[in-house]
């Protein structure tokens, strides 16, 4: 059986994984959703990595990182027995690149505009978190999200240069959602090919795939699990 450490994206909420955790556990695996210090303006990538390490079980783990989680998850490589990294619609920083610089460096804005146009959406429409992130999330899950306090994400970790000289020498997979409106599939394919030298594995769903397509995500996580 496998121990999965589940790292959320911006906002740092362990709740993001609440539909995935029981599906992994009912298959006999361990699933640990991490709550990151997203509201702490003193917490940078090092503190996020500390939080991931502190939450992780002993022994071999698979680290699953969503979105912004891709900035901090690789920093645990020398502190945990990482069997595999699984990146899910994740940011993949280059050496010395900050999370704040990443957006322009990879061309995220233009890619999102092109995808909106291709889908018949207005590329000039004001940013709407519910349209971009929750367009494919079930209504009851969206309602639960709206009933919670609005997630807060400090800008602090986006200012930290990625400290590693290269991506960790650990088996890595990248799962990319075909209907991600924030990081469109075409963009993710290019970034991952250029920066990690691998091909993405396409999965259904939008950016918040753990909320919209938890079964499909879990099946892909488990297709190599012991």
C-alpha positions, 0 to 999 in steps of 0.5 A: 500500500502507498502513502500519499502526501497531498499538497494543495495549491494557492489558499493552502486548504487541505479541504481541496483534497476532501473528495480524494482522501476517502477514495484512496483510504477505501482502497487501503492506502494512506492519504495525508492532506496538508494544510499550508500556512497560506495566510502567514506573510512570514512563510516562504517556500522553505516554511511551506516545505517544513509544513509538508515534511511535518505532516508526512508519515514515516517511510516511503511516500508519493508526493502529489502537488496541485497548482502552486504546490509545485513550487514547494513540494520538490523542496522536500526531496532530501527530507522525505523518502519520496518514491514519486512526485505527481504534479497535478495542473502544477507550476513547474519553476525553473532554477532561480525563478520566483513564482511571481515571475513564472506567469510571464515566463511561461506565457500563462496570460496569452495561453488562457486568452487563447483557450477562452477564445477557442471555447467561445468565452470572452477573453477580455471578461473580468477574472471570475474565480467561480467561472475559472475554477468551479465551472465543472465542480458539482453544485453542492461542492461549489456551494460548500466552497462558497459557504466557507471563509474566502481562502487567503493566499499571501504573496510571500512565497511567490517572491522566493527564487526556486532554490534547486539547480534542477528538478529532483532526480526522482520519478515524476509524473504530470497530470494535466486537465483537458479543461483547465481554464487557468493553465490550459492543456496546450500550455502545460504540455509545452512547459512540462516538455521543456522544463521536465523533459516528460509528456503530460498525462491528460485527465478530465476536468478543470483546474480543481480536478480533485473537486470535479473529477476525484474518481478519475484522479484517484484512478490515475494516481493508483495506476502505478501504486503498490 
